[in-house]
């Protein structure tokens, strides 16, 4: 909270946006940790979908220290982030998942790095550890390969100090991500149509195309209560598939798009057939439904492509590819095949 004028001049105002969906338990733990943060100048914004009694819960426990935006329908994380950003007053916006608990120095470390960085650094991500196994990583920065498959650096690795240096990454995971508000609005925020998955990846791709950089900040620490069981449910698979393809169409130039999208479609059709063989009918249909959504909505996706290529793009695909990792589609497919029975 903004405690005094000297604090506000030394520490820029930060708007912390927590997206919440039909939950009070995780939200309470998240908010309790935020009120212990060692940073004097921030505001809290909760964008909630479908939680009954959320107004009373926040008013009784936290008085008027939280700005609440409550919706009686589910708009998904991507649009919820955008809704929160519209009412944010800070120089910076921090996006937090509701199932995150923060270290007291989390925000101070995050802000100090982005404030000290060059002007072309627009976003940064914290070191994200697992709540249940705090010695292990959830994410130490996000990357994608040439085909757009996302990878979280350090996932499930034991933290031995191997990721204790500030590093440039392709994307910042939305579980704990800071972004310059002016740049966020300039780039167009998150794509509302993504609903769930790839929204922060797509956003950061646009940042890179505009010439901005994204950092990983190891001294900014949060703990994430990651759920594993529903990771590849049909609804999640549907959004993962449709958003993956839409992201490629939007952000690649035409030459790279054609060579990439054909292989990605072949890959997804192969996965769908494999899932049918393994009697995962719901997941298989979810993949096909996601691919169909992209075809049905191709006109709008292509309009986004034209805008990104004509207005947002300042850098070439060769420039952006330096932030990608080499992870061949074939290897990714084999890994998916071998692990399918365990999901």
C-alpha positions as CSV (number, residue, x, y, z in Angstrom):
1,X,0.0,0.0,0.0
2,X,1.1,3.6,-0.6
3,X,2.3,4.6,2.8
4,X,3.9,8.0,2.2
5,X,5.2,10.3,-0.5
6,X,8.9,9.4,-0.1
7,X,8.1,5.8,-0.5
8,X,6.1,6.4,-3.7
9,X,8.9,8.3,-5.3
10,X,11.5,5.7,-4.5
11,X,9.2,2.7,-5.1
12,X,6.9,3.0,-8.2
13,X,3.3,2.1,-7.7
14,X,2.6,-1.6,-8.6
15,X,-0.8,-3.0,-9.4
16,X,-1.0,-6.6,-8.3
17,X,-3.7,-8.5,-10.2
18,X,-4.9,-11.8,-8.8
19,X,-7.3,-13.9,-11.0
20,X,-9.6,-16.0,-9.0
21,X,-12.1,-18.7,-10.1
22,X,-14.7,-20.1,-7.7
23,X,-12.3,-20.3,-4.8
24,X,-11.6,-18.8,-1.4
25,X,-9.1,-21.2,0.1
26,X,-6.2,-20.5,-2.3
27,X,-7.1,-16.9,-2.6
28,X,-6.9,-16.4,1.2
29,X,-3.4,-17.9,1.4
30,X,-2.3,-15.8,-1.5
31,X,-3.7,-12.5,0.0
32,X,-2.3,-13.3,3.4
33,X,1.2,-13.7,2.0
34,X,0.8,-10.4,0.0
35,X,0.1,-8.5,3.2
36,X,3.5,-9.5,4.4
37,X,5.3,-8.2,1.4
38,X,8.2,-5.8,2.1
39,X,7.2,-3.1,-0.5
40,X,5.5,0.1,0.5
41,X,3.6,1.1,-2.7
42,X,1.2,-1.3,-4.3
43,X,-2.5,-1.9,-4.8
44,X,-4.3,-5.2,-4.8
45,X,-6.9,-6.1,-7.5
46,X,-8.8,-9.3,-7.4
47,X,-10.7,-10.3,-10.6
48,X,-13.1,-13.0,-9.6
49,X,-15.3,-15.3,-11.5
50,X,-18.2,-17.2,-9.9
51,X,-17.1,-17.2,-6.3
52,X,-20.2,-17.0,-4.1
53,X,-20.0,-14.5,-1.2
54,X,-16.6,-13.2,-2.4
55,X,-17.6,-9.5,-1.6
56,X,-18.5,-10.4,2.0
57,X,-15.4,-12.5,2.4
58,X,-13.0,-9.8,1.3
59,X,-14.8,-7.0,3.1
60,X,-14.9,-8.9,6.4
61,X,-11.3,-10.2,6.3
62,X,-9.4,-7.5,4.4
63,X,-11.6,-4.4,4.9
64,X,-11.3,-2.0,2.0
65,X,-7.7,-2.7,1.1
66,X,-8.5,-4.7,-2.0
67,X,-10.2,-3.6,-5.3
68,X,-12.6,-6.4,-6.3
69,X,-14.0,-7.0,-9.8
70,X,-16.6,-9.8,-9.5
71,X,-18.1,-11.5,-12.5
72,X,-21.0,-13.9,-12.5
73,X,-19.6,-15.9,-15.4
74,X,-16.3,-17.4,-16.4
75,X,-14.3,-15.3,-18.8
76,X,-11.0,-17.2,-18.4
77,X,-7.6,-16.0,-17.2
78,X,-6.7,-14.1,-20.3
79,X,-9.6,-11.7,-20.3
80,X,-9.6,-11.5,-16.5
81,X,-6.0,-10.2,-16.7
82,X,-7.1,-7.6,-19.2
83,X,-10.1,-6.6,-17.1
84,X,-7.7,-6.1,-14.1
85,X,-5.3,-4.1,-16.2
86,X,-8.0,-1.6,-17.2
87,X,-8.5,-0.5,-13.6
88,X,-4.8,-0.7,-12.6
89,X,-3.2,2.6,-11.6
90,X,0.4,1.4,-11.2
91,X,3.5,2.0,-13.4
92,X,3.8,-1.7,-13.4
93,X,1.3,-4.6,-13.4
94,X,2.0,-7.9,-11.7
95,X,-0.1,-10.9,-12.6
96,X,-0.4,-13.6,-9.9
97,X,-2.2,-16.9,-9.9
98,X,-4.5,-17.3,-6.9
99,X,-2.7,-20.5,-5.8
100,X,0.6,-18.6,-5.4
101,X,2.2,-17.6,-2.1
102,X,4.9,-15.0,-2.2
103,X,8.2,-14.4,-0.3
104,X,8.2,-11.1,1.6
105,X,11.0,-9.7,-0.7
106,X,9.4,-11.1,-3.9
107,X,8.1,-7.7,-5.2
108,X,11.0,-5.6,-4.2
109,X,13.4,-7.9,-6.1
110,X,11.1,-8.0,-9.1
111,X,10.7,-4.2,-9.3
112,X,14.4,-3.4,-8.6
113,X,15.5,-5.6,-11.6
114,X,13.0,-4.2,-14.1
115,X,13.7,-0.6,-12.9
116,X,17.4,-1.0,-13.3
117,X,17.2,-2.8,-16.6
118,X,17.4,-1.1,-20.0
119,X,14.3,0.5,-21.4
120,X,13.8,-2.4,-23.8
121,X,13.1,-4.8,-20.9
122,X,9.3,-4.8,-20.6
123,X,8.5,-7.9,-18.6
124,X,10.0,-10.3,-16.0
125,X,9.2,-13.5,-14.2
126,X,9.9,-14.7,-10.7
127,X,11.6,-17.9,-9.6
128,X,8.6,-20.1,-9.2
129,X,8.9,-23.1,-6.8
130,X,6.4,-25.8,-5.9
131,X,4.4,-25.2,-2.7
132,X,4.4,-28.8,-1.7
133,X,8.0,-29.4,-2.6
134,X,9.7,-26.0,-2.2
135,X,13.1,-27.4,-3.1
136,X,11.8,-28.1,-6.6
137,X,11.1,-25.8,-9.5
138,X,7.8,-25.2,-11.2
139,X,9.4,-22.7,-13.7
140,X,12.6,-20.8,-14.1
141,X,11.5,-19.0,-17.2
142,X,9.6,-20.1,-20.3
143,X,10.8,-21.0,-23.8
144,X,9.2,-22.4,-26.9
145,X,10.7,-24.4,-29.8
146,X,10.4,-23.5,-33.5
147,X,7.0,-25.3,-33.6
148,X,5.6,-23.3,-30.7
149,X,5.6,-26.0,-28.1
150,X,6.2,-24.4,-24.7
151,X,8.8,-25.6,-22.1
152,X,9.3,-24.5,-18.5
153,X,13.0,-24.3,-17.7
154,X,13.8,-26.3,-14.6
155,X,10.4,-28.0,-14.3
156,X,10.5,-30.4,-11.3
157,X,14.3,-30.0,-11.0
158,X,15.7,-29.7,-7.5
159,X,16.9,-26.1,-6.9
160,X,20.6,-26.4,-6.5
161,X,21.4,-22.9,-7.6
162,X,21.6,-23.8,-11.3
163,X,19.2,-21.0,-12.2
164,X,20.4,-18.3,-9.8
165,X,21.4,-15.8,-12.5
166,X,19.2,-13.3,-14.2
167,X,18.5,-14.6,-17.7
168,X,16.6,-13.6,-20.8
169,X,13.7,-15.9,-21.6
170,X,11.1,-16.2,-24.3
171,X,8.1,-15.7,-22.1
172,X,7.3,-15.0,-18.5
173,X,4.9,-17.4,-16.8
174,X,1.7,-15.7,-15.7
175,X,1.8,-17.3,-12.2
176,X,4.1,-14.4,-11.3
177,X,4.8,-11.9,-14.0
178,X,5.6,-8.2,-14.0
179,X,5.1,-6.0,-17.0
180,X,5.3,-2.3,-17.7
181,X,1.7,-1.1,-17.9
182,X,2.3,1.3,-20.8
183,X,3.9,-1.4,-22.8
184,X,1.2,-3.9,-21.9
185,X,-1.4,-1.6,-23.4
186,X,0.7,-0.7,-26.4
187,X,1.2,-4.4,-27.3
188,X,-2.5,-5.0,-26.9
189,X,-2.6,-7.1,-23.7
190,X,-3.6,-10.7,-23.7
191,X,-5.7,-12.2,-26.4
192,X,-9.2,-12.7,-24.9
193,X,-10.0,-15.5,-27.3
194,X,-7.2,-17.7,-25.8
195,X,-9.2,-18.1,-22.5
196,X,-6.7,-20.5,-21.0
197,X,-3.1,-21.5,-22.0
198,X,-0.5,-19.8,-24.3
199,X,-1.9,-16.3,-23.5
200,X,1.3,-15.2,-21.8
201,X,3.4,-16.9,-24.5
202,X,1.6,-15.1,-27.3
203,X,1.9,-11.8,-25.4
204,X,5.6,-12.2,-24.9
205,X,6.1,-13.2,-28.5
206,X,4.6,-9.9,-29.5
207,X,6.9,-8.2,-27.0
208,X,9.9,-9.8,-28.7
209,X,8.7,-8.9,-32.1
210,X,8.5,-5.3,-30.9
211,X,12.1,-5.4,-29.8
212,X,11.5,-5.7,-26.0
213,X,13.1,-8.3,-23.8
214,X,11.8,-10.6,-21.1
215,X,13.8,-11.5,-18.0
216,X,13.9,-14.2,-15.3
217,X,14.6,-12.8,-11.8
218,X,15.9,-15.6,-9.4
219,X,15.8,-13.5,-6.2
220,X,12.1,-12.9,-6.6
221,X,10.6,-16.1,-5.2
222,X,7.0,-17.4,-5.2
223,X,5.6,-20.8,-4.3
224,X,3.0,-22.3,-6.7
225,X,0.5,-24.9,-5.7
226,X,0.4,-26.6,-9.1
227,X,-2.3,-29.1,-9.9
228,X,-1.2,-32.0,-12.0
229,X,-4.2,-34.4,-12.3
230,X,-6.4,-32.3,-14.6
231,X,-3.5,-31.1,-16.7
232,X,-4.6,-33.0,-19.9
233,X,-8.3,-33.1,-19.4
234,X,-10.4,-32.6,-22.6
235,X,-11.2,-29.0,-21.9
236,X,-7.6,-28.1,-21.2
237,X,-6.4,-30.0,-24.2
238,X,-8.9,-28.2,-26.4
239,X,-7.7,-24.7,-25.3
240,X,-4.0,-25.8,-25.5
241,X,-4.4,-27.0,-29.1
242,X,-6.5,-24.1,-30.5
243,X,-4.3,-21.5,-28.8
244,X,-1.1,-23.1,-29.9
245,X,-2.1,-23.0,-33.5
246,X,-3.6,-19.5,-33.3
247,X,-0.4,-18.2,-31.7
248,X,1.7,-19.5,-34.6
249,X,-0.6,-18.0,-37.2
250,X,-0.6,-14.6,-35.5
251,X,3.1,-14.2,-34.9
252,X,5.1,-16.0,-37.6
253,X,5.8,-14.4,-41.0
254,X,4.1,-16.1,-43.9
255,X,7.2,-18.1,-45.0
256,X,7.9,-19.6,-41.6
257,X,4.1,-20.0,-40.9
258,X,3.6,-22.3,-43.9
259,X,6.5,-24.5,-43.1
260,X,5.6,-24.8,-39.5
261,X,1.8,-25.1,-39.4
262,X,1.7,-28.0,-41.8
263,X,3.9,-30.1,-39.5
264,X,2.1,-29.0,-36.4
265,X,-1.3,-30.1,-37.9
266,X,0.2,-33.5,-38.9
267,X,1.5,-33.8,-35.4
268,X,-1.9,-33.1,-33.8
269,X,-3.7,-35.4,-36.1
270,X,-1.2,-38.2,-35.2
271,X,-1.7,-37.5,-31.5
272,X,-5.5,-37.6,-32.0
273,X,-5.3,-41.0,-33.7
274,X,-3.0,-42.3,-31.0
275,X,-5.4,-41.1,-28.3
276,X,-8.3,-43.0,-30.0
277,X,-6.2,-46.1,-30.1
278,X,-5.4,-45.7,-26.4
279,X,-9.1,-45.2,-25.7
280,X,-8.7,-41.5,-24.7
281,X,-11.6,-40.5,-26.8
282,X,-12.4,-37.3,-25.0
283,X,-8.9,-36.0,-25.3
284,X,-8.7,-37.0,-29.0
285,X,-12.0,-35.2,-29.8
286,X,-10.7,-32.1,-27.9
287,X,-7.7,-31.9,-30.1
288,X,-9.8,-32.1,-33.3
289,X,-12.3,-29.6,-31.9
290,X,-9.4,-27.2,-31.2
291,X,-8.1,-27.6,-34.8
292,X,-11.6,-27.0,-36.1
293,X,-12.0,-23.9,-34.0
294,X,-8.9,-22.4,-35.7
295,X,-10.3,-23.1,-39.1
296,X,-13.7,-21.7,-38.3
297,X,-12.2,-18.6,-36.8
298,X,-9.4,-18.2,-39.4
299,X,-10.7,-14.9,-40.7
300,X,-10.3,-13.2,-37.2
301,X,-7.0,-15.0,-36.5
302,X,-5.7,-13.8,-39.9
303,X,-6.8,-10.3,-39.1
304,X,-4.7,-10.5,-35.9
305,X,-1.8,-11.8,-38.0
306,X,-2.0,-8.8,-40.4
307,X,-2.1,-6.5,-37.4
308,X,0.9,-8.1,-35.7
309,X,3.0,-8.3,-38.9
310,X,2.1,-4.7,-40.0
311,X,1.9,-2.8,-36.7
312,X,3.6,-4.7,-33.9
313,X,6.6,-6.3,-35.7
314,X,9.8,-4.4,-35.5
315,X,12.2,-7.4,-35.5
316,X,12.6,-10.4,-37.8
317,X,11.8,-14.0,-37.1
318,X,15.5,-14.7,-37.1
319,X,15.9,-12.2,-34.2
320,X,13.1,-13.9,-32.2
321,X,14.4,-17.4,-32.8
322,X,17.5,-16.6,-30.7
323,X,15.2,-16.9,-27.7
324,X,13.8,-20.2,-28.8
325,X,15.2,-23.6,-27.8
326,X,16.1,-26.5,-30.1
327,X,13.5,-29.2,-29.3
328,X,12.6,-31.0,-32.5
329,X,8.9,-31.8,-33.1
330,X,9.8,-35.5,-33.6
331,X,11.4,-35.7,-30.2
332,X,8.4,-33.9,-28.6
333,X,6.1,-36.4,-30.3
334,X,8.0,-39.5,-29.0
335,X,8.0,-38.0,-25.5
336,X,4.3,-37.5,-25.7
337,X,3.7,-41.1,-27.0
338,X,5.8,-42.6,-24.2
339,X,4.2,-40.6,-21.5
340,X,0.5,-40.8,-22.7
341,X,-0.4,-43.7,-20.4
342,X,0.7,-41.8,-17.3
343,X,-1.5,-38.8,-17.8
